[in-house]
Amino acid sequence: MATTLGTPVEGILQEAKALNPDLILAGSRGRRGIIRMVLGSVSHALLHQGTYPLMIFG
């Protein structure tokens, strides 16, 4: 558990860089648009900005 400054995506990626995880788990819960409805905005951003293995569940 960690507290970081910035957006959720920035915080997750900052912690991932420090911890070098084998996998990042992210939930899918979106409220806007087709892609965000399927993935959620944070999950979508992690998918495109992150370099770590990502598992999205919903």
Secondary structure by P-SEA (a helix, b strand, c coil): cccccccaaaaaaaaaaaccccbbbbbbbbccccccccccaaaaaaacccccbbbbcc
